[in-house]
Amino acid sequence: MERIKQELEFMLNASPVILYDYISNTSNLAQWFCDDLKVKDRDHYVFSWDDEERRAHIEKRVRGKLIKWSWEDAAKGEYLELEVVKDDMTGDVLIKVTDFCDEDDAESNAELWAADIEHLGGVIGVH
């Protein structure tokens, strides 16, 4: 099955500083993205969902803007990137998610991300 890159954008009426904290801080990530998150060292993480663990390392970090992880069990070139984007003209703030999935799972993956970002909005008190 072919893997595809998905780029999804979700509007959130929140401060970019707060959003960045919730995509980059381990205790904040565990509030909305995963069940548990352990830091092995500065750049190596273990994410947990139910009985599943996935290991990742930070490939790129731009303070206040984005964080990009590479999953240890993913195909070469696949990653997860969360980016906070603020439109200077409108003041709109959004989270851009770049993720990879099987082509047949694109719709369900997008729905999962929509639910995760909605949960994030609830955690930080915006909708």
C-alpha positions, -999 to +999 in steps of 0.1 A: +000+000+000+013+034-009+022+059+018+013+095+014+022+128+030-007+147+045-006+184+053-035+195+075-043+229+089-064+236+119-075+271+130-072+278+168-080+311+183-050+310+207-017+326+214+011+313+192+033+312+224+008+289+242+003+267+212+040+262+207+043+253+244+016+226+239+033+211+209+068+211+223+065+206+261+064+170+271+038+173+299+016+194+277+018+170+248+007+142+271-025+162+279-038+161+243-017+141+219-007+109+237-014+090+269+022+093+282+055+108+270+089+099+283+120+118+274+151+096+271+174+125+265+171+160+251+161+148+216+147+112+221+111+105+232+089+076+238+052+083+231+025+059+245-011+053+235-030+025+253-006-005+249+014+010+220+048+028+223+065+047+195+100+061+197+110+093+180+138+117+179+136+154+172+148+161+138+142+199+138+131+224+163+125+261+156+118+278+189+083+293+190+074+279+156+077+242+149+089+208+161+096+178+138+100+142+150+112+112+131+097+079+142+122+051+147+098+026+131+088+047+101+100+045+066+129+067+057+118+103+050+086+100+071+081+123+100+056+142+121+058+180+121+037+203+141+040+240+132+023+271+147+015+296+119+002+331+124-011+351+095+004+386+099-024+401+078-054+386+095-039+376+129-054+341+124-034+313+142-034+277+131-015+245+136-002+229+105+003+191+108+025+172+084+021+134+088+023+103+067-002+074+064-014+047+040-033+062+011-064+042+021-062+057+056-060+094+046-096+102+056-094+085+090-060+100+097-073+135+090-103+128+112-080+116+140-060+148+137-091+169+138-102+151+170-067+156+185-066+193+177-102+197+190-090+181+222-060+205+223-085+234+219-104+221+249-073+217+270-062+253+264-097+266+266-104+276+230-127+261+203 
